[in-house]
Amino acid sequence: MLKSLVVGFLLFLSTTVLGQDEASGLAASNGWFREVLPGQKSLAIYVSLLNSGPTTLTIESVEVVGVAHSMLHMSYDEKGVSRMKHLDSLVLESGQSYQLQPGATHIMTMGLPNDLQQRRALTVILRTSDGQSLSFEATMKAI
């Protein structure tokens, strides 16, 4: 019985934390965002990406279900001032891993759903230039 519970729990984790598109080889793991405060209108999502496929993949768009607007962003420092800019795409070579992380590349969202503090998770869909898509869950982390 304990073995069945452990296997079931691991299957649950693999579907909620990890997303993988077998056709393209694109995988996402450890998607997260910082805890949402009352009245907050935007947030950044971070995730680990891996292209285990044989070809280069280009992520051209991102959708976050239930959010008004989402896009790829990059944070950078300009003369001591932190700035952000929109990225049109993100290229992953075959075998390349890439970290979307604080202070660097991330998924920027605006227009958050009202029930996000209760749900504590968002579904993210990445779309590639070859028509493939990958869905994964990003979960809220306490500040």
N, C-alpha and C positions, 0 to 999 in steps of 0.2 A: 504494500500500500504506500509506504513512504517513497519507494522508487517511482511509483506512478505520479505522486504529488510533485516530486522533484522534476521529472520529465515534463509534466504539464506546466510547471512554473518556468522552466527554461524555454519551452515553446512560446509561452506568453511573452517573455522578455524579448525573444528574437523577433516577434511580430510588432512589438511596440517600440523597441529601441533601435532596431536595425531594419533598414530598407535595402533591398537589392533588386536590380533589374537584371535577370539572367541573360537576356538577349544582348544588352550593351556591356555588361560587366561593371556597371556603376553601382556602388554601394555607399550607404550612409549609416553612420553609427554615432551614438552619444549626442543626439540633438538636444539642445537645451536653451533656455533663456532665463534671465534674472527674474526674480519675484516681481509681480505686477503690483503697483501701489494704486490706491483708489484715485480715480480720475486720470490715470496715465493713458496717453493716447498713442504711444509708439513704443516699440521695443526692438532689440536686435536678437537674432537667433544664430546660434553657433552649432557647428556639426563637423564631424570628421568624414571626409569623402575619400573614396578609393576607386580608381579605374583599373580593374583587373582584366579588362578586355584587351583584344589585340590591336585596337585602333584608338586614335585620339578622339576624345569626346569634348564637345563644346556645350556647356550649359548656357542656354540663351534666355531662359525665363524662369521665374519662380512664382509660385502661387501659394499663399497660406490661406487655408480654408477658413472662412468666417471673418477674414480681415479685409478692410476696404482696399488697401494697396500694399504691395510688397515688391522689393527689388534687391538685386545684389548691390552692395555698397563696399567701399574701401575707406578705412580711416588712415590718415597720414598726418605727419607733422610738417608744418610749413612755418619756418622762422619762429619756432617755439609755440605755435598755435595749432591745436588739434583741429583737423578738418575732415570732412567726408565728401566722397564723390560717388556718383552712380557708375556702375560697371555694366557695359552692354552685354558682356559674356564672361565666362570663366572657362579656360581651356585646361583639360587634364590629359596629359600624354598617357599612353599605354603603360600600366604599372605604377603610375604616379598616385601618391596620396596627397591630400591637401587639407589643411585645418582652417576652418572658418572660426576665428577666435577674437576675443576682445582686443581692441586697438588695431585691428587689421581687417581682413575681409570678413563680411558678415551678411546676413539677410536682414534688411531693414523693413519693418512693418509699420503701417500707420492705420488708424481706425480700428482699434481693438474691439472684440466682442465684449458685451457687458458682463457676461458670465465667466470670463477667463479666470478670475480668482478662484471660482469654484471648480472649474474644469481642470485647471493646472496643466493643460497640454494643448498643442496645436498640431494640425496635420499640414505638412509641407510637401509640395509637389515641385520637383525639378524637371524641366523640359530641355531636351538636347536638340541640337540642330538637325539631327537625323530622324526626328519624330518620336524618339523614345521618351518615356517619363519614369520618374522614380518618386515614390511616396514614402515619407517617414514621419514619425512622431517626434516632436520636440517637447520636452517636459520642463516645468518650472522648477528652478532651484532657489532656495531661500537666500536672501542677501546676507 
